[in-house]
Amino acid sequence: MEGWWSALGTPEQVFFGIAFVSTAVLLLQVALMLFGMGDFDMDLDVDGADGLDGLDGHDSGFGLISVRSVLAFFTGFGWTGALAMDSGLGLGISMVLAMVVGGLAMVAIAGLMRLLYGLGEEGTLDYANAVGEVGSVYLPIPAAMAGPGQVEVRVQSRLRTVRAFTRCAEALENRRPVKVVGVIDQQTLLVEPLDMTGPEGLTSVESKEG
C-alpha cells in the first residue's frame, strides 16, 4: 500500500485522498441515518426551499447544498479524478470530468434526500392543522364545489401547495387570499375567500343564515 501511494503523482494523491476521506465520511453519515441517528445535515442553501420545490409541496428539510450533498460532490470528484489520471488522461481533462461527475453526484444525493424527507413528512402530515390558516389561490378554484383548484397555505409550519374546493358562488382566481375552513379528505382542503370569511371560519352568507 505504501509503495503504491508513493508511486502516485501529487495530483493523483490529492484525488485519491479526497476520494478516501469523503467516501468514509459519507458512508458514516448513511450508516447513522439508517440507524436513526442521521438527522444532522446542515442545510446551507438559504433559498433552497423556494427554488427546488416539489410538485405538491414548497418546503423541505434539504436544500441543494448540505453536508451529505457536499460529501457526495467530493466523493464523485475524487474518484473520477483519480480514475481519470490513472487512465492516462491529463490533469485538465481529469479536473473537468471530476467536476462534472461531482456535480451530478451532489444533485442526485440532494434529490434523494429531498424525496426521502418528503415521504417521511407525508406520513406525519395532518391537513386538519391547516384549518384557520390564511393562504392564497395557486390554481383557480371553480365555484360551488364544481371542481378542485390549488392553494398555497402553511401546514404544520411548512408552506405547501394543496388541492382545494370552495363553496363560494364565484370562482376564486389566482393569488386571491383565502382561509381554510375545513378538510374534505386527507389531501384536500375546503377554503373560502378571506374577505367573505367570518370570525368563526364561516362565510358571511352562512353566518347570516345561521
C-alpha positions in Angstrom: 0.0 0.0 0.0 2.8 2.4 0.9 4.7 1.6 -2.2 1.6 2.1 -4.3 0.9 5.5 -2.7 4.5 6.6 -3.1 4.4 5.8 -6.8 1.5 8.1 -7.4 2.0 11.7 -8.6 0.9 14.6 -6.4 -2.4 15.2 -8.4 -3.3 11.6 -8.1 -2.6 11.6 -4.4 -4.8 14.6 -3.9 -7.7 13.0 -5.9 -7.4 9.7 -4.0 -7.1 11.5 -0.7 -10.3 13.4 -1.3 -12.0 10.2 -2.5 -11.0 8.1 0.5 -11.9 10.8 3.1 -15.2 11.9 1.6 -16.3 8.3 0.9 -15.6 7.3 4.5 -17.5 10.3 6.0 -20.4 9.8 3.6 -20.7 6.1 4.4 -20.7 7.1 8.1 -23.5 9.6 7.5 -25.5 7.0 5.7 -25.0 4.4 8.4 -26.1 6.9 11.1 -29.2 7.8 9.0 -30.1 4.1 8.7 -29.8 3.6 12.4 -32.0 6.7 13.1 -29.1 8.9 14.1 -28.7 10.8 10.9 -30.8 13.9 11.5 -27.6 16.1 11.4 -27.4 17.5 7.9 -26.7 21.2 7.9 -28.7 22.9 5.2 -26.6 25.6 3.6 -29.0 26.5 0.8 -30.8 29.6 2.1 -33.1 29.8 -1.0 -33.4 26.0 -1.4 -37.0 25.8 -0.1 -38.1 28.3 -2.7 -36.0 27.2 -5.7 -36.3 23.4 -5.6 -39.9 22.9 -4.6 -41.7 19.6 -5.4 -44.9 19.5 -7.3 -47.1 19.1 -4.2 -45.1 21.0 -1.6 -42.9 24.0 -1.2 -40.9 23.1 1.7 -38.3 20.5 2.5 -35.6 19.9 5.1 -32.9 19.6 2.4 -31.5 22.2 0.1 -29.2 21.6 -2.8 -26.1 22.3 -0.7 -26.0 20.3 2.6 -23.4 18.2 4.4 -24.4 15.0 2.5 -24.6 16.6 -0.9 -21.2 18.3 -0.4 -19.7 14.9 0.6 -21.3 13.3 -2.5 -19.7 16.0 -4.6 -16.2 15.4 -3.2 -16.7 11.6 -3.4 -17.6 11.8 -7.1 -14.9 14.4 -7.7 -12.2 12.4 -6.0 -12.9 9.0 -7.5 -13.4 10.4 -11.0 -10.3 12.5 -11.0 -8.2 9.6 -9.6 -9.5 7.1 -12.1 -9.1 9.6 -15.0 -5.5 10.3 -14.0 -4.8 6.6 -13.6 -6.2 6.0 -17.1 -3.6 8.4 -18.5 -5.7 11.5 -19.0 -4.2 14.9 -18.4 -4.8 16.9 -15.3 -7.0 19.4 -17.0 -9.4 16.9 -18.5 -9.4 14.9 -15.3 -10.4 18.1 -13.4 -13.2 18.8 -15.8 -14.6 15.2 -15.6 -14.2 15.2 -11.8 -16.2 18.5 -11.5 -19.0 17.2 -13.8 -19.4 13.9 -12.0 -19.1 15.5 -8.6 -21.8 18.0 -9.5 -24.1 15.2 -10.8 -23.5 13.2 -7.6 -24.3 16.3 -5.4 -27.6 16.9 -7.3 -28.5 13.2 -7.1 -27.9 13.0 -3.4 -29.8 16.2 -2.7 -32.7 14.9 -4.8 -32.7 11.6 -3.0 -32.6 13.2 0.5 -35.4 15.5 -0.5 -37.5 12.6 -1.7 -36.9 10.6 1.5 -37.6 13.6 3.7 -40.8 14.3 1.8 -42.0 10.7 2.1 -41.4 10.8 5.8 -43.1 14.1 6.2 -46.2 13.0 4.3 -46.6 10.1 6.7 -47.0 12.6 9.6 -48.7 15.4 7.8 -52.2 16.2 9.1 -54.1 18.7 6.9 -56.6 19.4 9.7 -53.8 21.5 11.2 -54.3 23.9 8.3 -57.9 24.8 9.3 -57.9 28.5 10.2 -54.8 29.3 8.2 -54.8 32.1 5.6 -53.2 31.4 2.2 -53.7 32.3 -1.4 -55.0 30.6 -4.5 -52.3 28.9 -6.6 -54.5 27.4 -9.3 -58.0 28.9 -9.8 -60.8 27.1 -7.9 -64.1 26.6 -9.6 -67.2 27.9 -7.8 -69.7 25.9 -5.8 -67.7 22.8 -5.3 -67.6 22.2 -9.1 -64.0 21.1 -9.1 -60.7 21.4 -7.4 -58.0 24.0 -7.6 -54.9 24.5 -5.5 -54.0 26.8 -2.7 -50.7 27.8 -1.1 -51.0 27.6 2.7 -48.9 26.7 5.7 -49.5 23.2 7.1 -47.6 22.4 10.3 -45.4 25.5 9.7 -44.5 24.5 6.2 -45.7 26.3 3.0 -47.4 23.7 0.8 -49.5 23.6 -2.4 -52.7 21.7 -1.6 -55.8 20.7 -3.6 -58.8 22.7 -2.5 -62.5 23.2 -3.1 -64.8 26.1 -2.3 -68.5 26.6 -1.6 -68.3 30.2 -2.8 -70.7 31.1 -5.6 -67.9 32.6 -7.6 -64.7 31.1 -8.9 -61.5 32.0 -6.9 -58.8 33.4 -9.2 -55.1 33.0 -8.8 -53.4 34.8 -5.9 -56.8 35.6 -4.1 -56.4 35.4 -0.3 -58.4 32.6 1.2 -58.9 31.0 4.6 -59.0 27.3 5.2 -62.4 26.4 6.8 -62.4 22.7 6.7 -60.9 19.4 5.4 -62.6 17.3 2.7 -60.2 14.4 2.8 -56.6 13.6 3.8 -55.2 15.7 0.8 -58.0 18.2 0.1 -59.0 21.4 1.9 -62.2 23.5 1.9 -61.5 27.2 1.6 -63.4 30.4 1.3 -62.4 33.9 0.2 -60.8 35.8 3.1 -63.0 38.8 2.5 -66.1 36.6 2.9 -65.0 34.7 5.9 -66.5 35.4 9.3 -64.7 35.3 12.7 -65.6 31.6 13.2 -64.4 30.4 9.8 -67.9 30.5 8.1 -68.6 32.7 5.1 -70.5 35.9 5.8 -73.5 34.5 3.9 -73.5 31.4 6.1 -73.2 33.4 9.2 -76.3 35.4 8.3 -78.2 32.3 7.5 -77.2 30.8 10.9 
